[in-house]
Amino acid sequence: MAVSDQCKVSEWNCELKRLNIKNVLNSIGRKTEDIISADGSRLLMLPDSGRVLGLFTPDSEENFFWTNPALNDKKRASSFFKAKGWHNPGGDRTWLAPEIEIFIGDLANPTGTYQVPRGLDPGSWRIECHDPFLRLASKAPIHMRRSKKKLNARICKEFKPAPNPLRNMNIKGIQYSGYEQNTFLEMDVIPSSPVQIGLWNLLQLPKPGRMLIPTYFKAKPQLVFGTAESGDFKIGRNLIIWNMDHGNTSCKMSIKAEALTGRAGYLCRSSAKSADWNLVVRQFSVNPSGEYVDALWSDPMDCGYAFQACSVNSGKQSFNELEYHAPSAKTLAGQNQTYDQSLVWAFRGGFADIEKVAKIIIGADFKTLNAGR
C-alpha cells in the first residue's frame, strides 16, 4: 500500500473519531437506534432508512463501515437529505434484484437510465419491535422497468448481536464486534406470468482495501461494468483477491453461486498512526440449486450470480462494497416468500493477528498480500 494511501486512511479515520454521527443525525430529526451487545460493542442503526450505519468495538469510536461525509455536521447533513435524487448515508443496506429490471430502464444505456426507486431506498421503514431484537419493516412498490410489471413487496429485517465466532480459540490482541441479520421478503401473488425477485444486501466499506473471496475452485470474476486495472486481481485455486486501492472510476465484478463458500472478507488499514488493520467478514448462505436472478448488464440471460464487489468513485462518494444475493422467490401462491440470514464479523488488530484470523475464518493465504503491506 502506497504511503499516500496510508495518509488518506489516517485522515479519514481521525475525522471519524472526532465526530458523533448519532448526534448529527438526531439534531436534524433523523432518529437513530443503538444495539449494544453483552461485551459492549455497538451497532448504530438508521431505522427510517432500514440501514446499519455503524459497527464499533467496545474500546473504539472508529467505524468499520463507510458513511457519507455529508453526515459530518448538521448543516451538510440537512442539505444532503433535502437534496433531490438518491440519498446514500452509507453502511449496510438491503435492495432487491434483478438489478437490470428494478434499477435500469434501458440496457443500451444502463448508466444513463439507472435509478434507485425511492419506494425501496429509503423506503418506508418503521420499527416493529425492540425486544428481544430490533425488527424493521417496509412496504415497497416494485416496478419492473423492462418487463413493465408492477407488484408490492414487504421486507422485514431483524438485527441482534453476534458473539465472536473465534471466542473459543484464545486469539489475543484482537478487538471484535458483530451482528446477525435476518431478512424476510413477501410479495404479491401473481397467478399468471410470475415474477422472480431476490434479496440483495450491500455493505459499504472505506477505501482503500482488498476484497478476499474464498472459492471451492479457481473461478474467474465477471465484470458487470467498468474496467479493472492490470494486476488488481489475483486469482488462486481457492481464493480471489481484488486490490481495490486503485482507479478513479467505478467498477463492479460478479461471481456465480457454485464457486462460493458463503464467506467473504475485506481487509484495510485501521489507521496509519498505528499497526492496526481491519478485517470485516460476511457470512451468507449459498444454494447453487436456488434461482439467483441477478444477471450481467451485457447479457440478461446470464444469471446465477450470488456475490459481487464494487469499487465506487462518484464525486465525494468513494467507497467499496461487499455484496451478496439470496435465491429468489416467485410471485406464485406458496412461493412468494423467502428468508435470508447473514452475519457480519469485524476484527481489528495488528497485521500478524489479523492474518491469523483471516486464515481461520476465510482460509485466506496472506503470502500474496504481505508484499503489499
C-alpha positions in Angstrom: 0.0 0.0 0.0 1.4 3.4 -1.0 2.4 5.9 1.7 -0.1 8.4 0.1 -2.9 5.9 0.6 -1.9 5.4 4.2 -2.1 9.1 4.8 -5.6 9.2 3.3 -6.7 6.4 5.6 -5.3 8.2 8.6 -7.0 11.5 7.8 -10.4 9.8 7.3 -10.2 7.7 10.5 -9.1 10.6 12.7 -12.1 12.5 11.4 -14.4 9.7 12.2 -13.1 9.6 15.8 -13.9 13.3 16.3 -17.5 13.0 15.1 -20.6 11.9 16.7 -22.8 10.8 13.8 -25.6 9.9 16.1 -25.8 13.5 17.5 -25.6 15.0 14.0 -28.5 12.8 12.7 -30.6 13.3 15.8 -30.2 17.1 15.5 -31.8 17.1 12.1 -34.7 14.9 13.2 -33.3 11.5 11.9 -33.7 9.2 14.9 -31.0 6.5 15.4 -31.1 3.3 17.5 -28.3 1.5 19.2 -27.9 -2.2 19.6 -25.4 -2.9 22.4 -24.0 -6.5 22.9 -23.0 -8.0 26.2 -19.4 -7.3 25.6 -20.1 -3.6 25.0 -19.7 -3.5 21.2 -22.3 -1.3 19.4 -24.4 -1.3 16.3 -25.7 2.1 15.1 -28.9 2.0 13.2 -30.8 4.5 11.0 -34.2 2.9 11.2 -36.1 5.1 8.8 -33.7 4.1 6.0 -33.5 0.4 7.1 -29.7 0.6 7.5 -26.9 -0.3 9.8 -24.8 2.9 9.8 -22.0 1.8 12.1 -20.3 -1.0 13.8 -18.0 -0.3 16.7 -15.9 -2.3 19.2 -16.2 -1.6 22.9 -13.0 0.4 23.1 -13.2 2.5 19.9 -15.3 5.1 18.2 -13.9 4.2 14.8 -16.5 2.8 12.4 -15.7 -0.4 10.5 -18.1 0.9 7.8 -18.1 3.8 5.3 -20.5 6.6 6.0 -21.2 9.6 3.7 -19.0 12.6 4.6 -22.2 14.7 4.4 -23.1 13.3 7.9 -20.1 15.0 9.4 -22.0 18.1 10.5 -25.6 19.3 10.9 -25.6 21.8 8.0 -24.2 19.4 5.5 -26.4 16.5 6.7 -29.5 18.6 6.5 -28.8 19.7 2.9 -27.9 16.1 2.0 -31.2 14.6 3.0 -33.2 17.5 1.4 -31.4 17.2 -2.0 -33.1 15.6 -5.0 -32.0 12.1 -6.1 -30.8 9.1 -4.1 -29.6 9.7 -0.6 -26.8 7.2 0.4 -25.8 7.7 4.0 -23.6 4.6 3.9 -23.4 1.4 6.0 -25.3 -1.8 5.3 -28.5 -1.8 3.2 -30.9 -4.1 1.5 -32.0 -3.9 -2.1 -33.9 -6.2 -4.4 -32.8 -8.0 -7.6 -32.7 -8.3 -10.6 -30.8 -5.0 -11.0 -31.5 -4.8 -14.7 -35.2 -4.9 -14.1 -35.7 -2.8 -10.9 -32.9 -0.2 -11.4 -32.1 0.0 -15.1 -34.6 1.3 -17.7 -32.6 0.7 -20.9 -29.7 -1.8 -21.1 -28.5 0.1 -24.2 -27.8 3.0 -21.8 -27.6 1.4 -18.3 -25.8 4.3 -16.5 -27.9 6.9 -18.1 -31.2 5.2 -17.2 -30.1 3.9 -13.7 -32.5 5.0 -11.0 -32.8 3.9 -7.4 -36.6 3.5 -6.6 -37.4 5.7 -3.6 -40.1 3.2 -2.6 -37.2 0.7 -2.0 -34.5 3.1 -0.7 -35.0 5.0 1.5 -38.4 3.1 1.5 -41.0 3.4 4.3 -39.1 1.6 7.1 -40.5 1.6 10.6 -39.7 -0.1 13.9 -41.9 -3.1 14.6 -40.3 -4.1 17.9 -37.2 -3.6 20.1 -37.3 -6.7 22.3 -35.7 -9.2 22.2 -34.2 -7.8 19.0 -34.7 -4.8 16.7 -37.1 -5.5 13.9 -37.7 -3.2 11.0 -40.3 -3.4 8.2 -41.0 -1.6 5.0 -43.6 -1.9 2.2 -42.0 -1.4 -1.2 -43.8 -0.9 -4.6 -41.8 -2.6 -7.2 -41.8 -1.6 -10.9 -40.1 -3.9 -13.3 -38.9 -1.3 -15.7 -38.1 -3.5 -18.7 -41.0 -6.0 -18.4 -43.4 -3.3 -17.3 -44.8 -5.4 -14.4 -45.8 -3.9 -11.1 -46.1 -5.5 -7.7 -45.8 -4.8 -4.0 -43.3 -6.3 -1.6 -42.9 -6.3 2.2 -39.4 -6.6 3.6 -38.6 -7.3 7.3 -35.2 -7.1 8.9 -34.2 -8.4 12.4 -30.9 -7.5 14.0 -29.1 -8.8 17.0 -25.5 -9.1 18.3 -23.4 -12.0 17.1 -20.8 -13.4 19.5 -17.2 -13.6 18.3 -17.0 -16.8 16.2 -13.4 -17.3 17.4 -14.1 -16.7 21.1 -13.0 -20.2 22.0 -9.7 -20.1 20.1 -7.8 -17.8 22.5 -6.5 -15.4 19.9 -5.1 -12.4 21.8 -4.8 -8.8 20.7 -8.0 -8.7 18.6 -10.9 -6.3 19.0 -14.2 -7.6 17.8 -17.8 -6.6 17.0 -20.5 -8.3 15.0 -24.2 -8.8 14.3 -26.7 -11.2 12.8 -29.2 -10.0 10.2 -32.4 -12.0 9.4 -34.3 -10.7 6.3 -37.8 -11.7 5.2 -39.4 -10.9 1.8 -43.0 -11.4 0.9 -44.6 -10.3 -2.4 -48.0 -10.1 -4.0 -49.2 -13.3 -5.6 -49.5 -13.1 -9.4 -51.0 -16.3 -10.7 -50.1 -15.6 -14.4 -46.8 -14.5 -15.7 -44.9 -14.8 -12.4 -42.0 -12.5 -11.4 -38.9 -13.6 -9.6 -37.4 -11.3 -7.0 -34.3 -11.8 -4.8 -32.9 -10.2 -1.7 -29.7 -8.2 -2.2 -27.5 -6.9 0.6 -24.8 -4.3 0.1 -22.2 -3.4 2.7 -20.2 -0.2 2.2 -16.6 -0.1 3.4 -13.8 2.5 3.5 -11.2 2.8 0.8 -8.5 1.7 0.2 -8.8 -2.0 0.8 -8.8 -5.5 -0.6 -11.6 -7.9 -1.1 -10.9 -11.6 -0.2 -13.3 -14.1 -1.7 -12.7 -17.8 -0.9 -13.9 -20.3 -3.5 -14.2 -24.0 -4.0 -12.3 -23.9 -7.2 -10.4 -21.5 -9.4 -13.1 -19.1 -10.5 -12.9 -16.0 -12.8 -14.9 -13.0 -11.8 -17.0 -11.4 -14.5 -17.1 -7.6 -14.9 -20.6 -6.1 -14.6 -19.4 -2.6 -15.5 -16.2 -0.6 -15.6 -12.7 -1.7 -16.2 -10.2 -3.1 -13.6 -6.5 -2.1 -13.7 -4.0 -4.7 -14.8 -2.7 -6.7 -11.8 -5.5 -5.7 -9.4 -7.0 -9.2 -9.4 -5.1 -12.2 -8.0 -7.0 -15.4 -8.8 -5.8 -18.5 -6.9 -7.1 -22.1 -6.8 -9.3 -21.3 -3.8 -9.1 -17.5 -3.3 -9.8 -14.4 -5.3 -8.1 -11.1 -4.1 -9.2 -7.8 -5.6 -6.9 -5.0 -4.7 -9.4 -2.1 -4.7 -6.9 0.6 -3.9 -6.5 1.9 -7.5 -8.6 3.6 -10.1 -10.6 6.8 -10.3 -13.7 5.3 -12.0 -16.3 2.8 -10.7 -16.0 -0.9 -11.4 -18.0 -4.0 -10.4 -17.4 -7.7 -10.6 -19.6 -10.8 -10.0 -19.2 -14.5 -9.2 -21.6 -17.3 -9.6 -23.0 -19.3 -6.7 -21.4 -22.7 -7.4 -17.9 -21.3 -6.8 -18.7 -19.6 -3.4 -18.1 -20.9 0.1 -20.5 -18.4 1.7 -17.9 -16.1 3.3 -16.1 -13.1 2.0 -13.8 -10.6 3.7 -12.5 -7.1 3.3 -9.1 -6.0 4.6 -8.0 -2.4 5.1 -5.8 -0.4 7.5 -7.4 1.0 10.6 -5.0 3.9 10.9 -1.6 4.9 9.6 -0.6 6.0 13.1 -0.9 2.5 14.5 -0.2 -1.0 13.4 -3.9 -1.9 13.4 -5.8 -3.4 10.5 -9.5 -4.1 10.0 -11.0 -7.3 8.6 -14.7 -7.3 8.0 -16.2 -10.7 7.1 -19.7 -11.5 5.9 -21.1 -15.0 6.2 -24.1 -15.7 3.9 -26.0 -18.7 2.7 -25.2 -20.1 -0.8 -27.5 -22.6 -2.5 -26.4 -23.4 -6.1 -29.8 -25.2 -6.5 -31.6 -21.9 -5.9 -32.5 -19.4 -8.5 -30.2 -16.4 -8.5 -31.8 -13.8 -10.7 -29.2 -11.1 -11.0 -27.5 -11.0 -14.4 -24.7 -9.3 -16.2 -25.6 -6.0 -17.8 -24.2 -7.2 -21.1 -26.3 -10.4 -21.1 -29.7 -10.5 -19.3 -29.8 -14.3 -19.8 -26.5 -14.8 -17.9 -27.9 -15.3 -14.3 -26.8 -17.2 -11.3 -24.5 -14.6 -9.7 -24.5 -14.7 -5.8 -21.6 -12.4 -4.9 -20.5 -9.0 -6.1 -17.9 -6.5 -5.2 -18.0 -2.9 -6.3 -15.5 0.0 -6.3 -17.4 3.3 -6.2 -15.8 6.6 -7.2 -18.6 9.1 -7.7 -17.9 12.7 -6.7 -17.4 13.0 -3.0 -18.6 9.4 -2.6 -15.7 7.0 -2.7 -16.1 3.5 -1.1 -16.0 -0.2 -1.7 -18.9 -2.6 -1.5 -19.2 -6.2 -0.4 -22.5 -7.5 -1.9 -24.3 -10.8 -1.9 -27.6 -12.2 -3.3 -30.1 -14.7 -1.9 -32.1 -17.1 -4.1 -35.3 -15.6 -5.4 -38.9 -16.0 -4.6 -41.7 -16.1 -7.2 -45.0 -14.2 -7.2 -46.9 -17.5 -7.1 -49.1 -18.9 -4.3 -46.8 -20.8 -1.9 -43.7 -19.4 -3.5 -44.0 -15.7 -2.8 -41.9 -15.6 0.4 -38.2 -16.0 1.1 -35.9 -15.8 4.1 -32.2 -15.0 4.4 -29.7 -15.0 7.2 -26.2 -13.4 7.3 -23.7 -12.4 9.9 -21.1 -9.7 9.9 -17.9 -10.2 11.9 -15.5 -7.3 12.3 -11.9 -7.7 13.7 -9.2 -5.1 14.5 -5.6 -5.7 15.5 -2.0 -6.0 14.3 -1.3 -7.4 10.9 0.0 -10.7 12.2 -3.0 -11.2 14.4 -5.5 -10.3 11.6 -3.6 -12.7 9.3 -4.3 -15.5 11.8 -8.0 -14.6 11.9 -8.2 -14.4 8.1 -6.6 -17.8 7.7 -9.0 -19.4 10.2 -12.3 -17.7 9.2 -12.0 -17.4 5.4 -9.0 -19.6 4.6 -7.1 -16.6 3.1 -3.4 -17.3 2.3 -1.7 -13.9 3.1 1.5 -14.8 1.3 0.1 -13.0 -1.7 -0.7 -9.9 0.4 2.5 -9.5 2.5 4.4 -7.8 -0.3 1.7 -5.0 -0.3 1.7 -4.2 3.4 
